Amino acid sequence: MKMILAAASMILLFLPRAGAQTQPAIPSVLHIVNRIEFAGNTLISSAELAKVVGIKEGGLVGTRRIEEAVGAIEQAYRERGYLAVVSDNFLQTFQETGTLRFPITEVRVAEVRIEGLHRTREPVIRRMLELRPGDLYSVSALRRDADRLNTLGILESIDASVEEAAQLGRVIVVWKLAEREKTGYVSLGGSYSPRDRLIGTVTLTESNLRGRAEHLQVSASIGSIKGRPSFEVFYLNPWVAKQTSLGLRAFTAVRYRFSDHLVTIPGTDWYFERRSGGQITAGRTLSPFRQLSVGTRYEDVKVENLPLQFLTPTIASADGKVAAVSGESIVDRRDSLSYPTSGYLSRTTLEPAHASLTDGGSNWFAKGSGEFRRFFPLQRMEIGTEEVRAGRRPRVLAARFVGATSTGRLPFFEQYFLGGTVGLRGYTEERFWGKHMVLGIVEYRIPIGRSLTTHLFTDAGDAWGSRFQFAPSAPTIFHQHKSFSPRLGAGFGLRYTTDLGSLGLDFAWGEGFHIHLTFGPAF
């Protein structure tokens, strides 16, 4: 999928300043600055702009210095991802009164045009856009819009450009879109993970059902471990009602949690879970940055090859059925979904549930978690520069923090699991489990070209408090603990991203040396 964002700041080349056509030339003589004022600025405070222009009250200033100050103001807006025009018809007033007043016009969107659609209905695209007529023009908002359009999976290319509007300080955003020729297709693929080993998958997908970007997917997969099959049907309507989405999922799937045998006894088979059930999720967009979702799920879980004879407490079976409802709130102020360089994401989840276990137990439990991600750019790349137009990305410091807890008696398969690619690199996959979990990750990301990124990372975290403990004499590396005991892992890695997806390879040291292969985007 091809995505192009026009060099946004280049619009300033054809946005004339108000009064430029009629303003008489002012001789470059020095005048005393009695007072400095700014008008029309809402995005940058007057105090900040005063520092930007660098002119002091009581000093002498000439027209050339004023022109430099005007350029500095416009530059300050560009560095923040916005556009502004400073009118120059204030020079005569300054000469007469000594008051240096900068009239600022912050650029707004006059119109949003959408071109190139044939099958897809235009309202489907418009409702995905954050940047709308009347809004302040923002490069970050334009990028987020492109990311959201890309997630629809129905567009071959996305080209966003900006044109001058008739009114000063107004622009027209033009989306030139090319739809995919085929949105319905059958795909054959395969994947590998330390837990699941090799998996072959056949998938039937229609990503633009009825021309409304509704998504229907039917998939079947079979793994190299014992050839156990999985099946899933998924449907998503991104606009079942105003700002509301609906997702339906039915499945019977095999899940391998661990990349090693739970006990080191010859002939022991791999632990796995057979999960069968369904899920319903409804999401509501409250603002461009905030989403709320509620859902319900029912699962019948069969646990195989859990060495119960080595675990306490003694139970006859770990199988069970779970019915749960959940609520989730997300605030997403990242500047990009594909490669965030600034902003943050916070997520809060609460899930009360009821479990009916095969060994006769039946009880209520509840799980809650919070997540916070923060991104810091370590390079400043001005909008419109050659680096940005060439698709180069800045170095970024990325941080992620997760905390989760629970009440009641959790079934074994409902615990929090930590280790390996799911978090805490440098450890065996899902090495730790428990009723509580914390995780902290810091990554220093260094992009190499458009698609390749290398990174250094440090992971720290723990999962603890499980009632399922291996006996001290059990032949296993999966001994657990009751109290908080944080672990540390560190290393380096590579990530390659294409239109088809993202592939990561991490080399980590923690509980020994581990290599982690991951599919999907980084946090």
C-alpha positions, -999 to +999 in steps of 0.1 A: +000+000+000+015+033-011+010+063+012+022+098+002+019+130+023+026+162+004+052+186+018+028+205+040+049+236+047+054+243+010+019+258+011+036+289+026+052+295-008+019+305-023+001+320+008+007+357+004+008+379+035-022+402+040-015+437+028+016+426+008+001+440-025-006+475-012+019+481+016+044+509+007+081+502+012+093+513+046+129+526+048+152+504+069+155+529+097+156+520+134+127+526+157+122+522+194+100+492+205+077+505+232+056+474+233+054+439+217+020+423+211+007+392+193-028+388+178-046+358+165-024+332+181-041+303+199-017+274+194+015+291+207+013+315+237+024+351+234+051+344+260+066+316+238+064+338+207+082+366+225+111+343+230+109+332+194+112+367+179+139+377+204+131+415+202+132+433+235+109+462+245+128+494+248+153+484+221+159+496+186+148+475+156+147+479+118+125+465+091+150+437+083+150+425+119+112+426+119+111+404+087+134+379+105+110+379+134+081+372+111+100+343+096+108+330+131+071+330+140+061+310+109+090+287+115+078+280+151+044+270+138+060+247+111+081+230+138+050+222+157+033+208+126+010+237+119+009+266+094+006+303+101+008+336+081+020+368+097+005+399+079+030+427+073+006+456+073+015+465+108+048+483+099+032+517+094+015+515+128+047+505+145+065+534+130+039+558+143+032+544+177+062+522+187+039+492+193+051+462+175+020+441+170+022+408+149-011+399+134-011+361+130-035+341+109-034+304+118-041+283+087-074+264+087-090+239+064-115+254+040-125+222+022-117+184+021-119+168-013-119+131-020-110+118-054-106+084-070-134+064-054-155+040-076-168+012-054-164+026-019-190+051-008-176+085+000-191+088+035-171+057+045-139+077+039-151+110+053-161+095+087-126+082+091-111+117+088-102+138+118-092+169+097-124+186+086-134+220+072-130+247+098-103+228+117-068+242+122-045+226+096-023+200+113+004+178+098-001+153+127-038+151+121-032+146+083-008+117+091-033+101+116-060+103+089-037+085+064-030+058+090-067+054+097-075+051+060-048+025+056-063+004+084-094+000+062-074-024+040-093-013+008-070+013-007-040+006-030-026+041-026-032+072-004-020+106-016-027+136+005-019+171-009-027+207+002-038+234-021-043+272-016-079+283-010-093+316-022-094+330+013-061+340+030-050+316+057-072+288+043-062+256+025-079+227+007-069+191+016-071+168-013-072+130-009-063+112-041-072+076-034-068+044-055-089+015-045-077-020-046-089-039-076-098-069-055-110-067-019-121-103-018-094-129-020-082-162-008-047-163+007-023-191+017+003-183+042+025-195+070+041-182+102+065-192+129+068-185+166+087-201+195+054-212+210+034-224+180+063-234+157+052-236+121+016-227+112-001-230+078-031-208+072-058-204+045-079-173+047-109-160+028-113-123+031-136-096+019-125-062+032-150-039+015-184-057+018-212-037+002-188-008-005-189+002+032-155-011+044-172-039+063-148-067+069-155-104+067-128-131+073-130-169+075-097-186+083-084-221+090-050-230+102-030-261+112+002-263+131+033-284+129+028-296+165+005-327+162-014-311+133-041-296+155-065-274+134-080-240+143-110-222+127-123-186+130-150-164+115-147-126+121-169-097+110-164-060+116-187-032+107-168+001+113-199+022+112-230+003+125-242+036+140-228+071+143-192+068+155-199+032+166-183+000+154-194-036+159-172-067+158-183-104+159-160-134+163-166-171+165-137-195+169-123-228+179-086-223+182-055-240+196-031-219+217+004-230+227+016-208+255+051-220+262+082-224+240+094-253+261+079-283+279+066-275+313+084-304+329+116-321+316+103-356+315+109-377+284+077-382+264+059-352+278+037-335+252+034-297+246+010-277+268-018-262+248-053-249+252-083-255+229-105-224+231-140-225+216-165-197+218-175-163+207-170-126+213-190-094+206-174-060+208-189-025+203-167+005+200-176+042+202-154+071+191-159+099+216-134+123+200-105+121+176-083+109+204-106+089+227-124+056+221-146+036+244-155-001+239-176-027+256-178-064+249-187-098+261-171-132+255-178-168+262-151-195+260-150-232+266-114-240+274-098-274+273-063-275+289-040-303+277-007-315+291-006-294+322+014-316+347-011-314+375+008-340+396+036-315+401+013-285+409-003-272+440-032-270+448-042-305+436-069-304+410-084-330+388-086-308+357-078-272+346-106-272+320-134-246+324-159-223+309-157-185+312-183-158+306-171-122+308-181-086+301-155-059+296-150-022+292-120-004+277-111+032+274-083+044+251-068+078+247-045+079+217-025+111+210+003+096+190+014+115+159+014+083+139+001+048+142+028+032+121+059+049+135+051+072+165+076+099+172+057+119+198+026+118+219+012+091+241-014+063+243-032+052+275-054+022+279-076+012+308-095-022+309-119-038+334-133-073+330-156-090+355-162-127+347-176-160+360-158-193+357-173-228+358-145-253+362-146-290+354-132-300+388-164-286+404-153-251+412-175-221+402-167-185+411-166-149+401-134-130+394-124-097+380-093-084+361-082-049+355-052-034+337-037-001+327-012+007+300+007+039+291+030+045+261+051+076+255+072+087+226+100+113+225+116+125+193+154+127+195+157+146+163+139+176+151+129+173+114+111+203+101+080+197+081+086+202+044+124+195+045+141+172+021+145+146+048+107+144+054+099+144+017+123+115+013+104+095+039+132+097+065+122+092+101+137+106+133+153+086+161+128+080+189+129+071+226+098+049+232+085+038+266+058+014+276+044+006+311+018-020+319+002-029+352-025-055+358-042-071+388-071-094+396-094-104+424-110-138+431-098-173+420-085-172+385-085-204+364-050-213+353-056-202+317-070-167+328-038-157+347-014-130+335+016-145+316+048-127+311+081-134+293+095-135+258+078-118+229+047-109+250+070-088+272+102-092+292+126-103+264+155-124+274+133-150+290+114-181+279+080-175+264+055-168+291+081-178+317+061-163+347+024-163+356+003-149+384-026-128+396-006-096+392+017-083+366+039-052+359+060-045+328+082-016+318+100-013+284+123+014+271+135+014+235+159+036+216+148+034+179+171+042+150+155+042+116+175+030+086+158+041+054+120+039+050+114+003+061+142-009+085+146+001+121+172-010+146+167-006+183+183-010+218+159-020+246+156-027+283+126-047+297+118-051+334+088-068+349+072-096+368+041-117+372+034-132+406+009-143+432-004-174+414-021-201+434-006-226+409+029-234+420+053-262+410+066-282+439+102-274+447+113-309+435+094-306+402+117-311+371+109-277+355+123-243+348+089-227+353+091-223+391+069-194+402+068-171+432+041-155+454+056-121+460+068-094+436+103-102+423+112-081+392+134-094+364+155-075+339+163-082+302+182-061+276+194-064+241+191-051+206+170-059+175+158-051+140+124-045+126+114-046+089+081-031+079+063-034+046+027-029+033+022-066+041+032-064+078+060-061+102+088-086+111+110-082+142+141-100+154+154-093+189+186-106+206+181-104+244+200-113+275+180-120+307+177-156+320+203-166+295+205-156+259+173-157+237+164-148+202+128-136+197+110-135+164+079-114+163+052-106+137+032-074+138+040-038+147+060-027+177+042-009+205 
